[in-house]
Amino acid sequence: MVDISKKFGKRLQEIRKLRGLTQAQLAELVDVETATISRIERGVRFPQKENLELIAEKLDVKIKDLFDFSHCEDKKKLLADIQNMINMAKTKDLQYIHKMMTIYFENK
């Protein structure tokens, strides 16, 4: 199964580096520890909603851009991976996912 935290972390690292920022600089902008950014980029941790919004703001991207993994995989594999994750998700997680998808598609 695809680990969304690892993909998100790789994408965050990619955008952070494109902006010419170090982990420490991004951590300072978001007001978290450098170790937190490191854990997020390694896929060990996923950012809290508030930090997700701040990260997007400080990197000058839309939240949806942080989840753009289209250059990494083909659509068929992505759909299968998403379906697997949805099947294993708890109700609380599905509610969060639904909210994030709604925001994504409203702002697309």
GUZALUM-769207 format. One line per field, with one value per atom (N, C-alpha, C): chain; x, y, z negated. Coordinates in pm, 1 decimal. Layout:
<recs>
ch	c(A ...)
px	c(X ...)
py	c(Y ...)
pz	c(Z ...)
</recs>
This chain:
<recs>
ch	c(A A A A A A A A A A A A A A A A A A A A A A A A A A A A A A A A A A A A A A A A A A A A A A A A A A A A A A A A A A A A A A A A A A A A A A A A A A A A A A A A A A A A A A A A A A A A A A A A A A A A A A A A A A A A A A A A A A A A A A A A A A A A A A A A A A A A A A A A A A A A A A A A A A A A A A A A A A A A A A A A A A A A A A A A A A A A A A A A A A A A A A A A A A A A A A A A A A A A A A A A A A A A A A A A A A A A A A A A A A A A A A A A A A A A A A A A A A A A A A A A A A A A A A A A A A A A A A A A A A A A A A A A A A A A A A A A A A A A A A A A A A A A A A A A A A A A A A A A A A A A A A A A A A A A A A A A A A A A A A A A A A A A)
px	c(83.5 0.0 88.1 43.1 114.0 99.8 207.8 206.4 197.0 80.2 56.9 153.2 189.4 281.8 418.1 464.0 593.7 586.6 477.6 462.1 452.1 371.7 357.6 493.4 567.4 699.4 793.7 794.3 880.6 838.5 706.7 655.2 689.7 673.8 708.3 856.1 940.5 1084.0 1114.5 1048.4 1068.9 1034.0 918.4 875.1 963.6 997.0 1083.4 1216.8 1275.7 1404.2 1390.4 1278.7 1254.9 1247.4 1201.7 1191.2 1322.6 1422.5 1553.3 1557.7 1471.5 1466.0 1526.9 1588.2 1633.6 1517.9 1533.1 1432.6 1420.9 1532.5 1533.4 1457.8 1478.5 1410.2 1259.4 1217.8 1075.0 1016.6 1088.5 1042.8 1020.3 1111.9 1097.8 974.4 952.4 836.7 704.4 703.0 580.5 570.5 678.2 685.4 675.0 756.0 770.2 919.0 951.8 1091.5 1142.1 1269.3 1329.8 1307.8 1313.8 1292.2 1152.5 1055.6 918.4 914.9 979.3 984.5 1058.0 1165.1 1240.6 1151.9 1077.7 989.9 880.6 827.4 724.3 783.6 900.6 962.6 1002.8 1032.0 1066.4 942.1 825.3 702.7 673.6 745.5 726.6 605.6 579.6 470.8 398.1 267.7 189.2 153.2 158.3 133.4 -10.5 -25.4 -158.0 -220.9 -353.4 -426.9 -374.7 -357.2 -311.7 -172.4 -86.1 48.3 47.3 -43.0 -57.1 -91.1 -183.5 -221.9 -105.5 -32.7 82.9 194.4 219.5 323.2 290.5 167.0 126.1 142.2 98.2 108.1 253.9 339.2 479.2 556.7 513.2 577.7 512.5 408.5 335.9 279.2 213.8 144.8 6.0 -80.3 -211.3 -193.6 -279.8 -272.1 -274.5 -357.3 -367.8 -234.4 -149.2 -18.9 71.8 52.7 131.0 93.7 -24.0 -72.3 -67.6 3.2 13.2 127.5 91.0 188.7 178.1 107.9 78.8 204.0 310.6 434.4 504.0 449.0 511.7 452.5 323.9 259.3 151.1 109.8 1.8 -133.3 -236.6 -369.9 -426.7 -410.0 -466.7 -409.3 -279.4 -216.1 -259.0 -266.0 -310.6 -451.9 -542.1 -680.1 -687.0 -610.0 -607.6 -552.8 -448.6 -390.2 -487.0 -553.7 -652.2 -765.2 -813.2 -921.1 -878.9 -756.2 -704.2 -700.6 -654.9 -648.8 -788.7 -881.5 -1019.1 -1080.3 -1054.9 -1111.4 -1061.8 -942.5 -884.9 -905.5 -956.6 -968.8 -1083.7 -1064.5 -1169.0 -1262.4 -1380.6 -1479.1 -1420.6 -1350.0 -1288.9 -1192.7 -1114.0 -1020.2 -1093.5 -1200.7 -1279.0 -1341.5 -1385.8 -1442.6 -1337.9 -1217.0 -1108.2 -1073.8 -1063.8 -1033.1 -1140.9 -1264.9 -1376.9 -1364.6 -1334.6 -1319.9 -1206.5 -1092.8 -977.7 -1007.2 -1077.8 -1111.5 -1210.5 -1303.6 -1400.1 -1327.2 -1236.6 -1157.2 -1076.3 -1014.9 -932.9 -1015.1 -1129.8 -1207.8 -1281.5 -1310.4 -1373.0 -1274.2 -1145.7 -1043.9 -966.1 -1004.6 -932.6 -962.8)
py	c(-118.7 0.0 125.2 225.9 352.2 425.6 479.3 555.8 704.0 763.6 903.2 996.0 959.8 1043.5 1051.8 941.1 941.0 1023.1 1008.1 1085.5 1234.4 1265.3 1404.3 1461.3 1385.5 1430.5 1457.9 1369.7 1388.9 1513.2 1531.4 1647.8 1776.4 1774.7 1892.0 1926.3 1825.6 1847.7 1906.5 1853.1 1901.4 2049.8 2088.5 2228.6 2317.6 2271.4 2349.3 2380.4 2280.5 2299.9 2392.3 2380.9 2470.8 2615.7 2636.3 2771.3 2816.8 2727.1 2761.8 2770.2 2695.7 2697.6 2571.6 2588.1 2472.6 2426.6 2308.9 2261.3 2359.0 2408.6 2501.8 2630.7 2680.7 2803.9 2782.6 2670.2 2642.1 2622.6 2552.5 2530.6 2663.5 2757.2 2888.6 2961.6 2954.7 3020.9 2964.3 2833.6 2764.5 2758.8 2797.5 2797.1 2656.1 2566.7 2430.5 2400.2 2290.5 2247.7 2197.4 2214.6 2162.1 2011.0 1943.7 1798.7 1762.0 1848.7 1823.4 1823.1 1921.7 1926.5 1803.6 1765.6 1647.0 1522.0 1506.6 1389.3 1389.1 1507.5 1517.0 1477.4 1529.8 1500.1 1353.8 1288.4 1145.7 1057.2 1116.1 1037.5 972.8 1013.2 958.1 1023.1 1146.2 1223.0 1298.2 1324.3 1405.1 1534.5 1648.4 1775.6 1790.7 1861.5 1896.0 1992.6 2000.1 2084.2 2228.0 2285.0 2423.6 2439.8 2343.4 2350.1 2326.8 2243.0 2219.1 2349.8 2424.2 2553.0 2652.0 2655.9 2745.5 2707.5 2579.0 2532.2 2578.1 2557.8 2600.4 2751.2 2824.9 2971.1 3016.4 2959.6 3002.7 2959.4 2851.6 2807.2 2870.8 2950.3 3019.6 2922.1 2817.2 2721.1 2696.0 2640.3 2598.0 2463.4 2436.1 2309.0 2193.5 2204.6 2095.2 2066.6 2168.8 2148.9 2058.2 2059.8 1972.8 1825.9 1801.8 1665.7 1626.4 1704.2 1673.8 1575.8 1447.6 1342.5 1289.2 1362.1 1312.2 1279.6 1346.9 1320.6 1194.2 1132.9 1016.2 882.6 879.7 751.9 767.6 656.5 662.7 658.3 698.4 713.0 581.2 473.0 345.0 300.7 313.7 274.7 367.7 495.5 590.6 558.6 531.8 499.4 373.6 274.5 151.0 177.4 257.0 289.4 370.3 466.2 546.6 458.8 368.9 279.1 192.6 143.5 65.1 147.3 270.5 356.3 386.5 413.1 442.9 322.4 205.1 83.8 61.8 108.9 86.0 204.1 315.8 436.9 428.7 497.0 509.7 623.0 627.3 730.0 870.2 893.9 1024.5 1061.9 965.1 989.1 1018.6 944.9 967.3 1106.6 1152.5 1286.4 1391.0 1371.5 1464.6 1460.4 1340.7 1324.4 1391.0 1370.6 1431.2 1583.1 1639.9 1784.6 1834.3 1764.8 1805.4 1795.6 1689.4 1674.0 1781.7 1813.7 1919.7 2051.3 2084.6 2207.6 2205.1 2090.8 2078.2 2106.1 2039.7 2051.9 2184.3 2247.7 2380.1 2485.6 2464.0 2563.8 2529.2 2426.0 2382.0 2472.9)
pz	c(0.0 0.0 0.0 68.1 75.4 -57.4 -104.6 -227.7 -192.5 -217.7 -182.8 -256.2 -378.1 -453.9 -385.7 -331.2 -261.8 -132.8 -58.8 65.2 34.3 -68.7 -107.7 -147.2 -225.3 -269.7 -154.4 -57.8 59.6 137.6 148.8 221.8 146.6 14.4 -65.7 -48.3 -56.4 -41.0 97.3 198.3 335.0 345.3 292.9 301.8 215.2 95.6 6.5 74.4 136.4 203.8 325.0 396.7 509.9 464.3 341.7 284.5 221.6 222.9 169.4 18.3 -49.2 -194.8 -255.1 -370.0 -446.8 -535.4 -593.5 -687.9 -805.3 -851.8 -964.9 -930.5 -809.7 -768.9 -760.2 -701.5 -693.2 -832.5 -917.5 -1054.9 -1125.6 -1107.0 -1170.1 -1116.6 -987.1 -926.6 -978.3 -1002.6 -1044.9 -1198.0 -1265.6 -1411.6 -1469.4 -1412.9 -1464.5 -1475.2 -1538.3 -1549.1 -1413.1 -1388.7 -1265.7 -1256.5 -1370.6 -1372.7 -1323.9 -1347.4 -1299.9 -1147.7 -1086.2 -939.4 -887.6 -953.2 -912.9 -918.5 -1027.4 -1040.5 -933.5 -903.8 -800.1 -665.0 -633.1 -504.0 -490.5 -600.6 -596.4 -599.1 -615.3 -617.3 -750.6 -853.9 -987.8 -1054.2 -1016.9 -1076.2 -966.5 -990.3 -897.1 -968.5 -899.3 -967.9 -1015.4 -1125.2 -1173.6 -1075.0 -1076.9 -981.5 -981.0 -1099.7 -1109.6 -1047.4 -1073.5 -1017.2 -867.3 -819.9 -676.6 -605.6 -662.8 -604.4 -606.9 -718.1 -729.4 -632.8 -620.6 -528.1 -386.1 -344.7 -210.0 -194.5 -295.0 -290.2 -280.7 -364.5 -368.2 -244.1 -181.5 -57.2 65.8 41.6 148.0 251.5 199.0 283.8 226.1 306.5 256.6 187.7 91.3 20.3 119.7 221.5 318.9 387.2 401.3 465.1 382.2 250.3 163.4 181.8 240.0 261.8 409.2 489.3 632.4 654.8 660.4 682.5 825.7 912.5 1046.9 1127.1 1099.5 1172.2 1121.3 1015.7 954.1 999.0 1029.7 1059.0 1165.5 1220.7 1317.9 1247.1 1317.6 1259.4 1207.0 1280.0 1238.0 1103.1 1087.5 961.3 848.3 877.1 775.2 726.7 818.9 780.2 694.9 729.3 650.6 510.0 502.0 372.5 286.5 347.8 274.5 223.7 306.0 264.8 146.6 148.5 36.2 -91.7 -81.9 -199.1 -252.9 -163.4 -204.5 -274.4 -222.2 -282.5 -425.1 -455.2 -587.4 -682.8 -631.8 -711.8 -812.1 -924.1 -1024.8 -982.8 -1042.1 -1008.3 -1023.9 -1132.6 -1157.3 -1044.6 -999.5 -890.1 -759.7 -734.6 -612.9 -612.0 -728.1 -737.1 -703.2 -753.2 -723.3 -574.1 -519.7 -377.1 -291.8 -329.9 -256.5 -257.2 -373.5 -385.4 -296.6 -300.1 -219.8 -70.1 -30.2 111.9 155.8 68.3 100.1 121.8 32.4 45.4 175.1 200.6 321.6 448.2 460.3 583.2 593.8 480.7 485.0 531.6 503.7 537.3 663.9 730.5 850.8 967.1)
</recs>
